[in-house]
Amino acid sequence: MPGSMVAMTQPVQQSFNPYTENGGTILAIAGSDFSVIAGDTRQSEGYSIQTRYAPKVFRLTDKAVLAVNGFAADGNMFVKKVKQRLEWYRHAHAKDMPIRAIARLIQTMLYARRFFPYYVYNILGGIEEDGTGAVYSFDPVGSYERETCRAAGAAQSLVQPFLDNQIYFKNQTPAAGTQFPQHLPLTSVLPLVIDSFTSATERHIEVGDGLEIYVVVASGSTSLQGLQNLRGVQEVTGTTDGERVFVIRRELKKD
């Protein structure tokens, strides 16, 4: 009895954590005149799979695609707010916001919530105004940079070293009298993306079920030829001229 009374009088710390980690992985790769943005579709919490189809990649405009990963509720709300801001811009200026401006918009939206942040890691991919591919990666409070490739999410530690080796050619030495290309063609990038998620699914329980790959291609690009012989390619372009957006879906392991 005395022991229980002592236990009842001890201070008890109460805590509330509004965030959770919902798994999944996203990545993006920029080419000379295209960008590839991909994410798996599994949403989980711990050892429980909440759904096998929770998209993590979203088309914003015909020039920009956003991938979000982390806390699924924050991610869905953030994408909704970004789309709303882009719609306001479209009504005010009668054109889509360029991807460089979208990157700064996302930065200011994240930084404005820095004291109670959106618990999401964002990767923005698309086509710049000069027709080159671009990838911007963000942390949850708005710090961002333009890169050639970036992975985020549960399997980032597995995928990013693979991309560093295959895209940046880290720890590789070119053959005598040759040099590595600055950008890989789309026909080489797509198999790398699929292999990245296939291998991550084998080694990480929070990655799997399905894969969605968005490809943004500049106007007049020759990279379109790399999509002609692929199965399951669907065009989701909003306009008839300018850049074109395609989505490729693949199955991943479901165990």
Secondary structure, DSSP 8 states (H G I E B T S, - for coil): -HHHHHHHHS--------------EEEEEE-SSEEEEEEE--EEETTEEEES----EEE-SSSEEEEEEESHHHHHHHHHHHHHHHHHHHHHHSS---HHHHHHHHHHHHHHTTTS---EEEEEEEE-TTS-EEEEEE-TTS-EEEESEEEEETTHHHHHHHHHHHTS-TT----TT----SS--HHHHHHHHHHHHHHHHHH-TTS-SEEEEEEEE-TT-GGGGGGTT-TTEEE--SSSSS-EEEEEEEE----
